[in-house]
Amino acid sequence: MLYPSINQPIIFLAILTSGILCGLLLFSTELFASKLKKQTFLAQLLYFFAILLSFLLFSAVNLQINYGQFRFYTILTFVCSSCLFRYFFKFLWTKWWRKWYNRNHGRKAKAEKEKT
């Protein structure tokens, strides 16, 4: 009986890591799908494979770490870590991208003004 309680932090960290990886996968899928504006079938297919790969990753980690036992806290940890990663990463990504774009665009605008 003591064995599962000793491994709970390891199980929690493994599921947390898999949730973060799946959040990254879904975020990158969202970026690629936004480039496929006219091709909705390909975008839906991309989403389907991303969700399928996320499910397979969660199942593989759960099988390896938790011996295939689905407990409530593992599913909750996976969903929460995936959602939190997508929320914070999207916020940081847009902040970083905006800063990079403004810095580089500002340099180009200054260089063009100096030429004229």
N, C-alpha and C positions, 0 to 999 in steps of 0.2 A: 504493500500500500504506500510505502514511502517513496518508491521509485518515481511515480508521476509527479509528486510534489517537488522533488529535487530538480527535475528537468523542466519545470514550468518556465523559469526565466529563459532557458535556451530555446524552448518552443516558442515563447513570446517573441524573442528577438528574430528567430528564423521566419516566423509568419510576418512580423513587421517588415523585415527585409524583402520578402516576396511581395508584400503589398506595395512597398515603395517601387520595386522594379515594375510591377504591373501598372502603377500610376505613371511611371515614365513611359512605358509602352503605350498606354492609352493617350498620353499627352502627345507623343510623337506621331501617333496615328492621326490625331486631330490636326496636327500641323500638315501632314502629308495629304489628308483628305481635303483640307482647305485649298490646296493647290489644284485639286481635281474638281473644279467648279462645274464644268459642263458634263463630266462623266460621273453621274450619280451612282451608276451600277458599280463602278470600280471603287468608289468611296465606300459604299455599303459593304462590298466584299472585303475591303481593307478593315473596316470596323468588325466584321464578322470574324476574320482571322485573328484580330487583336484580342477580342473577347475570348475566343477559343484558346489562344495561347496563354492568356491570363488564367483561365480556368485550369489548363493543364499544368501551368507553373505552380499554382496554389495546391492542386491535387498532388503533384510530385513532392513538393516540400512537406505537405501534410503527411504523405505516405512515408517519407524518409524520416521525419522528425517525430511525428505523433503516431506512427504506425497505422495510419489511415483512420484514426478515430476523430470524427468531426465533433468538436466541442463548441459550445456557444462562444467562449472567449476567443477561440482561434478565428472563427468567422467574423466576429466583431472587430478583432484586431486587424484582420486583413482589410476589411471594408474601410475602417477608420483611417488606417495608414495610407491606403490608396487615395482616399478622398482628400486627406490632409496634404499629401504630397502634391496632388494635382493642383490644389488651391494655392499652396505656398510657392510651388515651382512656377506656376503660371504667373503669379504676382512678381516673383523675382526675375523671371525670364523677360517679361514685358518691361520691367523697370530697367534691366540691364540693356535690352535691345534699344529702348528709347534713348538711354544715355549714350550708347555707342552711335546710334544714328544721328543724334543731334550734334555730337562732337565731330563726326566725319562730315556731315552735311554742312556744318558751320565752317569747317576748313575749306571745303570746296567753294562755298559762297564767298568767303574772304578772298580766295585765290582768283576767282572770276572777277570780283570787284577791283582787285589790284591790277589785273590785266587791262581793264578798260579805263 
